[in-house]
């Protein structure tokens, strides 16, 4: 469940940032199979999603779980 609706320019900027980070860090590696490349990308995405956002402070992956806990306890987000 998405808590906020993001504007298309913001989504485009976030997608561009993510692709630059992934491609920049993986460009010097050689992958011999698609599965190997997907595994490296998944590891990078996990690390990127675990970083603390400077504007809101919670991690990207904990944002959805904390909202569901607040909703279950009756606290409005």
C-alpha positions, 0 to 999 in steps of 0.5 A, a space after each residue: 500500500 502506497 502512503 503518498 502519491 508521488 508526482 511523475 517528475 519525482 518518480 523519474 528523478 528517483 528512477 534515474 538516480 537508482 539506475 545511475 547508482 546501479 550502473 555506476 557500481 556494476 559497470 566494471 564487473 563482468 557477468 557470465 550469466 543473467 542470473 549472476 547479474 540479477 543477483 548483483 543487482 538485487 544485492 545493490 538494491 537491498 543495500 540502496 533501500 536500506 539507506 536512511 533517507 536524509 529528509 524523513 529519516 526512516 529507511 525505505 524498506 521500513 517505511 511500509 512496515 512502520 505504517 502498517 504497525 501504526 494503522 494496526 495500533 490505531 495511530 493515524 499516519 
